[in-house]
Amino acid sequence: MAFFSLIVPGQEKFSKWWHKLTTNALVAPVFMFFIVVFINMITAEDGISHLGRELSKSIQAAGFTITPLFTLTLHFASFFIAYGILVGGMIASVKMGAIGAKMSAMAGATITGYAVAQAGRQTLGRAGGALAQSETLQKMAKEKGVGGALARTGLRSSNWMSKGSFDIRSAPGVGEGMQQLAASQGLDIGQATGAGGFKKATEDKEKKKIEKEEEFMKMTGMDEAEKKEYIEKRSSFRKEGILRRINSKQKARVRKQMIGGTMSPSEQVEQEENIKANYDAKIEKVKTEKQYDRQKTLWENTKTRTDQDLESERRKLKENEAKAVDPNTQDPKKWRQEAEKNKQRIDALLKEREEARKAFADIEDDIARLEKSKKAEIGKIKKGGKRKPKDEEWIEKLRDAIKNEGETPPPSAGGTSVGESFRESTTPPSAN
């Protein structure tokens, strides 16, 4: 409404307010930028004050004598440079604010005209198109009398609504007046859009869809019979809502599968199961040879026992060390010897614990390496392929793509043609 008011007569006050608002919108950020530059120049170690000192040093190095008055003059000159940048920033921010106001008004006027027209085509235009296709209204229009006349009038109105652009800029007389009024304010409201209305937009969209289908069929080398069968299959898929739920990137990958082929789901599962069985056998062999269960039990028992013994020995060590330094103790040497024994027992417990942990950890590392290799081998299977999928398998892959949000196997060479796969297929099942 604020933008629209700029081109409506009798809104001078609001226009002035809006002009000031858009003018000042850029002033603050631009001016703040120059303030930051000004502060950095004054406060930084290598800023304005540094410039004065360097000039003084250069003059002294040349053999001239510098008086305190000259040094003060250099410092003042440096600060005048910074002050000049600040004043220049004020002027630049005001000018940029005026430019921003003009650009904002131009964009707003153009967007307003386009938005109103687009809304009209998507609401009234869509409704008009539906009425124009109404079989009931068409039957009534063939009848005589008042009812038939009203139906014919309704059909004409519906046709006009479905073809109308709803862009006021294209209206005879009105559009020219708006252009002149906007020009007097220094604005450009743009050109009229949406010629042909909702009906034309729908036809263009359908035309693009057909062109994409034809391009794909040409790329795969289908004959006329295969093209017809392919279109029927694709139509049934759309009705089931399968392809609608896959994004454009996933659709491209699925189409590429149809051209290049891929491993069937059953083959993939079979190979994955073989890999799992092979690596599981290797893991069991490692567990048996290295006594995995025994080492695990030994480590758990050792850990529990050493934790308890370490706690006890550390407590005794603390007590013996306290007695060794107590002036009331009769034989401090005895308690120092006991403390040394505590330390030796603690070291032995820590060593025993570490050996048990390492023995079990080595076995776990071997198992982890085998698990990693198993995962890598299964990943290779998902990237491989031997033949083109049948139509039923393709539908299954589409469903998997929907569930996994984008994980579809890549293509591979070989296999039957797309047309043959469609001829051999059965009726597509309903979507999940």
N, C-alpha and C positions, 0 to 999 in steps of 0.2 A: 504493500500500500504506500510505503514511503517513496519508493521509486516511481510508482504510477502517478503520485500526486505532482511530480515534477512536470508532467505534460498535460495536466488538467487545469483549465483556466480557473481563476478565483482562489488559488491556493498559494498566494505570494508569501504569506507569513510562514507557512509550513516549509515552502521551498527555501526561504532564507535560513530557517533553522537547520534544515537538512544540509544545505550548502556549508554552513559553518561546522556542522558535525563531521562531514566528510573531509573538509579542509584541515581540521585539527587532528584527524585520525592518524596522519603520518608525522605530524610535527613532533610529538613527544618521543617516539622511538628514535627518530633521526637526531634530534637534539641531544638525547641521552648518549648516543654514540659519540658525539663530539665532546660531551662532558667527560666521558671515560678517557678519551684520547688526551684531553687537556690535563686531567688529574695524573695520568700515567707520565706525561711529559714533565710534570713538576716534581712528582714524588720518586720516580725511578732513579736508580743510581747512575744509569747512563743516559739520563734525560737532559733537560734544559740546563740545570746547574752544572752537569758534567761538561756540557758544551763550553760554558764560560771558563771552567778550569782548564780545559784542553787548549783553548785559545791563549790563555795567559802563559801556559807552559811553552807553547810554540813560539810565542813572542820572546820569552826569556831565553829560549834555546838559540834564537837568532842573534843574541847579544844585546838586546835592548833592555832598558830598565823600565819596570812597570810600577807606576805609583798606585797607592790605594784607591785614588779617585778613578783611575782608568779601569781598575779591576771591578769597582762598583758599577761603572758604566756598562761593562761587558755583561754583568749579571742582569742589569735592568733591560738591556737589549734582548737578552735571551727570554726574559719573561714577557716582553712585548710581542715576541714571535708567537708564544703560546696563547697570549690574549687575542692576537689576530686570528688564530685558528678557531678559537671559541666564538668570536663574533662572526666569522665566516660560516661556522656551523649553524648559528642562529638564522642567518639569511637563507642558507641552503635548505634548512628544515621547513621554513615558511613557504618557499617556492615549491618544494616537493609536495607539501600539503595541498597546495592549489592544483598541482598536476594530478594528484591522487583523487581529488574531488571530481575533476572532470572525467577521468577514466571510470570512476565508480558509477557516475550518472549514466555514461554511455553504455556500460555493461548492463546496468539495471534496466534501462529502457528496452534494450534488445531482448534480454532474458524474459522480461514481463510479457512482451508480445508473443514470444515463442511458447512460454508456459501456458498461457491462456488458450492458444490454438491447440496445443497438444492435449490439454485436458478436455477440450470440446470434442476432439476427434475420438478419444478413448472412451467417452461416456455417451454423448448424444450420437456420435457417428457410429459407434458399435451398436447402440440400440436401434438406430435407423436401419443398419444392415440386417439385423435380425428380423425386423418387421417386413423389410422388402422380400425376405426369403420365406415368409410365413405362407404356408399352403392355404390356411383358412382365409386369410386376407385376399389371396389371389383368386380363390373360388368366389368370394363375395363380390369381387370387382367385375366378374363376368355376368352377374345378375343385373336385372333391370330395376328401375325404381330408385327411391331415395337411398336405400341401403347400398346398392351397387355404386351409386355416385359417391357416397361417403367413402366406400372402400377404395375406389379409384383415386380419390383425393388423398387418402392416407398412403396409398402406394407411391404416388408422386412425391409426397412429402418425405416418405421414408427413403426413397431413392436419392432425393436431394441431401438428406442428412447423412447418408452413407458416403456420398461423394464430396461433401462440403469440407473445406479446410478449416473452418471456424477461426480463421486468422483475420482479425479486424483490419490488419494492414492491407489486405487484398480487397476490401469492400470498396465499391465505386464511390468516389468523392470523399469518403471518410478517411481512407488510407492516405490520399494526397494531403488532406487537411492536417492529419497527424504528422506527416513528414515535414510540412511547412512549419507547424507549431514547434516541433522538436528542433528543427534547424534554427529557429529564432532563439532557442535556448542553448544552442551549441551542442545539440545531442544528435545521435544517430540511432533510430529504433530498429534498424535492420530491414531486410526484405521479407516479404510474405513467404510462408513455408506451407508444406502439407497439401500441395495441389493434388486433387483426386480423392482426398479424404481417407476415411477408414477403409473403404473398399479398395482403393488403390494400394494402400499400405499392406493390406492382407494379400492382395494379388502379388505384390513384389516379394513378400516373404515366402509365399508358396513357390514362386518362380525360382528363387535362390535355392530352396530345398530341392527342387527337381534338378537344377543344374548340378548340385553336389552329387545327387544319386547317379546322374548320367556320367559324370566324371569318374566316379568309382567303378561303374559297370564297364566303362571304356578301358580303364586301367587294368581290370582283371580279365579282359578279353572275352566277355560273355557274348553268346549269340542271342538272337531275338527271343527264342523260347526260354533260354536261361534268364534273360533280363525280366521277362514276364513273371517267371516263378520266383525270382529273387525279390521283386517288388511286392508280390503277394506275401512272402515270408516276412519281409520287413514291416509290412502293414500290420500283420498279426502281432509282431513283437511290440510295436508301438501301442497297440490296444491293450496288451498285457501290462504295459508300463515298465518294461525292463530297461530299454535303452534310455528312457526319460530320466532315470535315476542315476545315470553314469555321466560324469563330467566329460568335457570335450577331449581332454587328454586321454582318458580311459577309452573313449570311443575310437580314437585314432589307433590305440594299441590293439584293440579287438579287431578292427578292420585289417590291420597289418597281419594279424594272426591268420585271417581268412586267406590272405595272399600267400604268405610264407609257410603256413602250417605250424603245428606244434605237437608235443607229445600229448596223448590222450590222458585224462585223469586216472583211468585204471592202470595204465602203464607207469605213470608217475608214482602212484601209490605202491605198486609192486616193487619198483626199484628202490624206493625209500625204505620199504620194509626189509629188503635184502641187505641194504647198507646198515640199518639199525641192528639186524641180527648178527652181521659180521663183526661190528664193533662191540656189541654187547658180549660176544664170545671172547673177544680179546680182553675186555675189561675183567671178565670172570677169570680168565687165565692169569692175569696179573694179580688179582686178589688171592688166587689159590697159591701161586708160586711164592708170593711175598707174605703170605699169611696175614692178609688184611684184617680179618676179624680178631685174630690173636693180638696183633700189634695195636689195634684200636682199643681192645680191652686193657692191654698192658699200659697204654698211654693214659687212659682214663683213671685206672687204679693208681698209677704212679703220681699223676697230677693231684689226686685227692690226698694220698698219703704224704707227699712232700709238702703240700700246702700246710697240713697240720703240723708236721715236724719242723718246718721252717718257722712257723709262728712260735712254737715252743722254744726253739733254740735262740731265736732273736730276743725273746723275753728273758731267758737265762743270761744271755750275753749282756743285756742291759743291767741286770742285777749284779753280775760279777764285776763289771766295770765300775759300777757305783761303789761296791765294797772295796775295790782296789784303791780307790782315791779317798776313802773315808778315813779321817785321822784317828778315829776310835777303833779301827780294825787292828787286830793283833798280828795277823800275818798277811799283809797286802800282796806279797809275792805269790802266795798260793792262789789268790783270787785272780791275779793277772794271768797265771797259767791256765786257770779254768776258763777265762775269757778267750784265750787263744784257742783252746780246744773247741769252744763254741763256734768260733770263726771257721775252723777247719771243717767241722760238721756241716755248717751252713754252705760252704763251698762245695762239699761232696754232694749234698742234696740238690743244689742248683745244677751241678754237672749231670747227675742221674736224671733229673727232670728234663734237661735239654736233650740228652741222648734219646730218651723215649719219645720226646716230641718230634725230633728230626726223623727218626725211623718211620714214624707214622706219616709225617708230612711228605716224605719222599714218595711213598705209595700213593698218597692223594694227588701229588703232582703228576705222576704217571697216568692216573685215571683221568685227570682234568685234560691232559694233552690228547688222550684218546677221544674224550667227549667233544673237544674242539674240532678234531679231525672229522668226526662223524657229522657234526653240524655243517662243516665245509663241504663234505661230499654230497650231503642232501641238498645244499644250496646249488651245487653244480647241476644236479638233476633238474631243479626247477628252471635253470637257464638253458637246458638242452631240449631237443625235440627230434622226432623221427618222421612224422607224417602229418598231413592236414587233418584237422578234427572233423568228425561228422557233424551234421546239423545239431543232433541232440547234445553232443559234447560241447559245441559252441554255446548253446543255451546254458549249459551247466557252468561254463566259464564266465558267462555274463553274470550269473547269479553269484558266483564266487567273488567277482569284482565288486558287486554291490555290498557283499558282507565284509570283505577285507578292505574296502575303500581304496582300491587302486593296485592291489597285488595281482596282476595277470601275467602268466608266463610269456616270455618273448618268443618271436617267431623263429622257424628254421626252414631250410630248403626242403624240397621234395614233396610227394603226396599227390593226391588227385586234384583236379581243377575245382574251382568254387562251384561251377554249374553242376558238376557230377555230385559234389557233396550235398547240394540242395535236392537233386533228383533222388538220391538215396535216402534222404531224411524222412522222418515221420512227422506227424502234426506236432508243432511246438507245444510243450506243456504249459500250463498256466504259471504265472509268476508267483514267486514266494510271497 
